[in-house]
Amino acid sequence: MINEGDEVPALKTRLSDGTDLDLSTPGGPLVLYFYPKDDTSGCTAEACGFRDNMGRLTKAGAVVIGVSRDSVARHDKFKAKHDLNFTLASDEDGKVCEAYGTWVEKSMYGRKYMGIERATFLIDAKGVVRDIWRKVKVKGHAEAVLRAAQAL
């Protein structure tokens, strides 16, 4: 599991534009947020929160990337439907989620299953984790991340 102060592991992930990104060399502040599934109510609200704060996040020098195990094609539909103005990454094999400790056992109605825990990592330009939010509550989250990014 990754903690604050850790350097991020050298992992690549497929972006919604079809290119790969090496997460260990972000080139500037990176907001890497993990969410369970495209086009579900909580995930849509969280994505729209980042979308609505993108101008201020960009002004703070931050890049936002949302990560789920959905395919690139599904990400494309989600981005278009909600006019998302940031990149989504497809972690279909789950390696990035596992490395960041967001692939966890969950429980719903007494049934246990594996899924993505909603979490956000703020990574500085040198690839060091500066802030972590785990078990994210969507309301007000994008604004909290914005404040932290502005403080970098």
C-alpha positions in Angstrom: 0.0 0.0 0.0 1.2 3.5 -0.8 1.5 6.1 2.0 2.1 9.8 2.1 5.8 10.5 1.4 6.3 7.4 -0.7 7.5 7.6 -4.3 4.9 6.2 -6.7 5.8 2.9 -8.3 6.9 2.8 -11.9 3.6 1.7 -13.5 2.0 2.5 -16.8 -1.7 2.8 -17.4 -3.7 3.2 -20.6 -5.4 6.6 -21.0 -8.8 7.2 -22.6 -7.0 8.7 -25.6 -5.3 5.4 -26.2 -1.8 6.4 -25.1 0.1 5.1 -22.0 1.2 7.2 -19.1 4.1 6.4 -16.7 2.6 7.3 -13.4 6.0 7.7 -11.8 6.9 10.7 -13.9 3.9 13.0 -13.8 5.8 16.2 -14.8 3.7 18.3 -12.5 1.2 17.9 -9.7 -1.0 14.9 -10.4 -4.4 14.2 -8.9 -4.9 10.5 -9.3 -8.3 9.4 -8.2 -9.7 5.9 -8.2 -13.4 5.2 -8.6 -15.5 2.0 -8.9 -17.3 2.2 -12.2 -18.2 4.6 -15.0 -21.7 6.1 -15.1 -22.8 5.1 -11.7 -24.3 7.8 -9.4 -21.4 8.3 -7.0 -18.8 8.0 -9.6 -20.6 10.5 -11.9 -21.0 13.0 -9.1 -17.3 12.7 -8.2 -16.2 13.1 -11.9 -18.5 16.1 -12.3 -17.0 17.6 -9.1 -13.5 17.4 -10.7 -14.9 18.6 -14.0 -16.4 21.7 -12.4 -13.2 22.5 -10.6 -10.8 21.9 -13.6 -10.2 25.5 -14.3 -8.9 26.1 -10.8 -7.0 22.8 -10.7 -5.3 23.7 -13.9 -4.4 27.1 -12.6 -2.8 25.3 -9.6 -0.8 23.4 -12.2 -2.5 20.1 -11.4 -3.5 17.4 -13.9 -6.4 15.1 -13.0 -6.6 11.5 -14.0 -9.5 9.2 -13.0 -8.8 5.5 -12.8 -11.2 2.6 -12.9 -11.1 -0.9 -14.3 -13.5 0.1 -17.1 -12.3 -0.2 -20.7 -11.1 2.8 -22.8 -14.2 2.5 -24.9 -16.5 2.7 -21.8 -14.4 5.7 -20.6 -14.9 7.5 -23.9 -18.7 7.1 -23.6 -18.6 8.3 -19.9 -16.5 11.3 -20.8 -18.8 12.3 -23.7 -22.0 11.9 -21.8 -20.9 14.1 -18.9 -18.6 16.5 -20.8 -15.6 15.5 -18.7 -12.6 17.7 -19.3 -9.8 15.5 -17.9 -8.3 12.2 -18.7 -9.5 8.7 -17.6 -7.2 5.7 -17.3 -8.2 2.1 -17.9 -6.7 -0.3 -15.4 -8.4 -3.4 -16.8 -5.7 -5.8 -15.4 -6.0 -4.2 -12.0 -2.2 -3.7 -11.5 -2.4 0.0 -10.7 -5.4 -0.5 -8.3 -3.5 -3.2 -6.5 -0.3 -1.1 -6.2 -2.2 1.8 -4.7 -4.1 -0.4 -2.3 -7.5 0.5 -3.8 -8.5 -3.0 -4.9 -10.2 -4.2 -1.7 -12.8 -6.6 -0.4 -16.2 -4.9 -0.1 -19.5 -6.0 1.2 -23.1 -5.2 0.0 -26.2 -6.8 1.5 -24.0 -9.4 3.2 -22.3 -10.4 0.0 -18.5 -10.0 -0.1 -16.7 -9.1 -3.4 -13.6 -7.4 -4.7 -13.9 -3.8 -6.0 -12.2 -0.4 -6.1 -12.2 1.7 -2.9 -12.8 5.3 -3.8 -9.5 7.0 -3.1 -7.4 10.0 -4.3 -3.7 10.6 -4.4 -2.1 14.0 -4.8 1.4 13.4 -6.3 4.0 16.2 -6.7 6.1 16.8 -9.8 8.9 14.5 -8.5 6.5 11.5 -8.1 6.1 11.7 -4.4 2.7 11.2 -2.8 1.8 14.4 -0.8 -1.8 13.7 0.2 -4.1 10.7 0.3 -7.8 10.5 0.7 -9.2 7.0 1.3 -12.8 5.9 1.6 -13.8 9.2 -0.1 -17.1 10.8 0.5 -18.0 12.5 -2.8 -19.6 15.7 -1.5 -17.0 18.4 -1.2 -14.1 16.1 -2.1 -13.0 17.8 -5.3 -12.9 21.1 -3.4 -10.7 19.5 -0.7 -8.3 18.2 -3.4 -8.2 21.6 -5.0 -7.2 23.3 -1.7 -4.4 20.7 -1.3 -3.2 21.1 -4.9 -3.1 24.9 -4.5 -0.9 24.5 -1.4 1.8 22.5 -3.3 
